[in-house]
Amino acid sequence: MAPVVVGDTVMALLHGDRVHPRVDGPDLDAVRLLADTLGLVLEHVIFAEQLDRRRDLIVAALDESAGALTGYSTAPLGLSRSAGPVLSGYSATGPAASALGEHDSRSTGRQREVLDLVLTGATNSEIADRLTVAETTVKSYVRQILRKLGATNRAEAIARYLHTSGRPTHS
């Protein structure tokens, strides 16, 4: 007799019997080898079933995500070699000035310049290089802009800017 083991669980017992002659060492070894092989086959089948279930869950989640994304912004996005994604035609010199102004009439021209560059997807380092200021200064401006727009991150600030400026955020 030999256990069929999957992981740490005994799934079955394999019993081998012989009428004549008696069961001896090589016979017992053969039964153990068969039980070990059956355990590996069962483990493979269980893993394959788990993989299929996980694959189905992933496909369902991706389908749901794709469905949720339809109808979102069709605002033209492009790539700028210097600043990453660009919201074409968006500038803080017009609507952003009023967007910042609605939250704080003391918005500076520099804050509007920083917001312009944030809208293009520029990083703090890229903005600092472009405006020839320290990166910590840019971080300070970004924090001030986020606070004035009531946003917690750049993406939310852009969304709030688009909403405040009257630009459509989804089709």
Secondary structure in CASP SS format (residue, H / E / C, confidence):
PFRMAT SS
TARGET T0000
AUTHOR 0000-0000-0000
METHOD secondary structure of the structure
MODEL  1
M C 1.00
A E 1.00
P E 1.00
V E 1.00
V E 1.00
V E 1.00
G C 1.00
D C 1.00
T E 1.00
V E 1.00
M E 1.00
A E 1.00
L E 1.00
L E 1.00
H C 1.00
G C 1.00
D C 1.00
R C 1.00
V C 1.00
H C 1.00
P C 1.00
R C 1.00
V C 1.00
D C 1.00
G H 1.00
P H 1.00
D H 1.00
L H 1.00
D H 1.00
A H 1.00
V H 1.00
R H 1.00
L H 1.00
L H 1.00
A H 1.00
D H 1.00
T H 1.00
L H 1.00
G H 1.00
L H 1.00
V H 1.00
L H 1.00
E H 1.00
H H 1.00
V H 1.00
I H 1.00
F H 1.00
A H 1.00
E H 1.00
Q H 1.00
L H 1.00
D H 1.00
R H 1.00
R H 1.00
R H 1.00
D H 1.00
L H 1.00
I H 1.00
V H 1.00
A H 1.00
A H 1.00
L H 1.00
D H 1.00
E H 1.00
S H 1.00
A H 1.00
G H 1.00
A H 1.00
L H 1.00
T C 1.00
G C 1.00
Y C 1.00
S C 1.00
T C 1.00
A C 1.00
P C 1.00
L E 1.00
G E 1.00
L E 1.00
S E 1.00
R C 1.00
S C 1.00
A C 1.00
G E 1.00
P E 1.00
V E 1.00
L E 1.00
S C 1.00
G C 1.00
Y C 1.00
S C 1.00
A H 1.00
T H 1.00
G H 1.00
P H 1.00
A H 1.00
A H 1.00
S H 1.00
A H 1.00
L H 1.00
G H 1.00
E H 1.00
H H 1.00
D C 1.00
S C 1.00
R C 1.00
S C 1.00
T C 1.00
G H 1.00
R H 1.00
Q H 1.00
R H 1.00
E H 1.00
V H 1.00
L H 1.00
D H 1.00
L H 1.00
V H 1.00
L H 1.00
T C 1.00
G C 1.00
A C 1.00
T C 1.00
N H 1.00
S H 1.00
E H 1.00
I H 1.00
A H 1.00
D H 1.00
R H 1.00
L H 1.00
T C 1.00
V C 1.00
A C 1.00
E H 1.00
T H 1.00
T H 1.00
V H 1.00
K H 1.00
S H 1.00
Y H 1.00
V H 1.00
R H 1.00
Q H 1.00
I H 1.00
L H 1.00
R H 1.00
K H 1.00
L H 1.00
G C 1.00
A C 1.00
T C 1.00
N C 1.00
R H 1.00
A H 1.00
E H 1.00
A H 1.00
I H 1.00
A H 1.00
R H 1.00
Y H 1.00
L H 1.00
H H 1.00
T H 1.00
S C 1.00
G C 1.00
R C 1.00
P C 1.00
T C 1.00
H C 1.00
S C 1.00
END
